[in-house]
């Protein structure tokens, strides 16, 4: 009985190390690929964020100007 328990524990530990190693390798390669993509598309990403920030700023600015105009129109009536 003790011999079977030892074999099961040993096989479980070996399998755990194999699966852990495979998962670690996968994470390493995914991170490596992500860095490569960031370098490849870095300028496009930067352009997207700057345009997005500008659009948000203009949208808020437009809403604010519309609100001011509405208040002026209501006041002048």
C-alpha positions as CSV (number, residue, x, y, z in Angstrom):
1,X,0.0,0.0,0.0
2,X,2.8,2.4,0.9
3,X,4.6,1.6,-2.4
4,X,1.5,2.6,-4.4
5,X,1.1,5.8,-2.4
6,X,4.7,6.7,-3.1
7,X,4.3,6.1,-6.8
8,X,1.1,8.2,-7.0
9,X,2.7,11.0,-5.1
10,X,5.8,10.8,-7.3
11,X,3.8,10.8,-10.5
12,X,1.7,13.7,-9.3
13,X,4.8,15.8,-8.5
14,X,6.3,15.0,-11.9
15,X,3.1,15.8,-13.7
16,X,2.8,19.1,-11.7
17,X,6.3,20.1,-12.7
18,X,5.7,19.3,-16.4
19,X,2.4,21.2,-16.5
20,X,3.9,24.1,-14.6
21,X,6.9,24.3,-17.0
22,X,4.6,24.2,-20.0
23,X,2.4,27.0,-18.5
24,X,5.5,29.1,-17.7
25,X,6.8,28.7,-21.2
26,X,3.5,29.7,-22.7
27,X,3.4,32.8,-20.5
28,X,6.9,33.7,-21.5
29,X,6.2,33.4,-25.2
30,X,2.9,35.4,-24.9
31,X,4.7,38.2,-23.1
32,X,7.5,38.1,-25.7
33,X,5.0,38.3,-28.6
34,X,3.2,41.2,-26.9
35,X,6.4,43.2,-26.6
36,X,7.1,42.5,-30.3
37,X,3.7,43.7,-31.3
38,X,4.0,46.8,-29.1
39,X,7.3,47.7,-30.8
40,X,5.8,47.0,-34.3
41,X,2.6,49.0,-33.8
42,X,3.9,51.5,-31.2
43,X,3.4,54.6,-33.4
44,X,-0.1,53.5,-34.4
45,X,-1.0,53.0,-30.8
46,X,0.4,56.3,-29.8
47,X,-1.5,58.0,-32.6
48,X,-4.7,56.3,-31.6
49,X,-4.5,57.5,-28.0
50,X,-3.6,61.0,-28.9
51,X,-6.5,61.2,-31.4
52,X,-8.9,59.7,-28.9
53,X,-7.9,62.2,-26.2
54,X,-8.4,65.0,-28.7
55,X,-11.8,63.7,-29.7
56,X,-12.9,63.4,-26.0
57,X,-11.6,66.9,-25.3
58,X,-13.5,68.3,-28.3
59,X,-16.7,66.4,-27.4
60,X,-16.6,67.9,-23.9
61,X,-15.8,71.3,-25.3
62,X,-18.7,71.1,-27.7
63,X,-21.1,70.0,-25.0
64,X,-19.9,72.9,-22.8
65,X,-20.3,75.4,-25.6
66,X,-23.8,74.1,-26.4
67,X,-24.8,74.3,-22.8
68,X,-23.5,77.9,-22.5
69,X,-25.4,78.8,-25.7
70,X,-28.6,77.2,-24.3
71,X,-28.3,79.2,-21.1
72,X,-27.8,82.4,-23.0
73,X,-30.8,81.7,-25.2
74,X,-33.0,81.0,-22.1
75,X,-31.7,84.2,-20.4
76,X,-32.4,86.4,-23.4
77,X,-36.0,85.3,-23.8
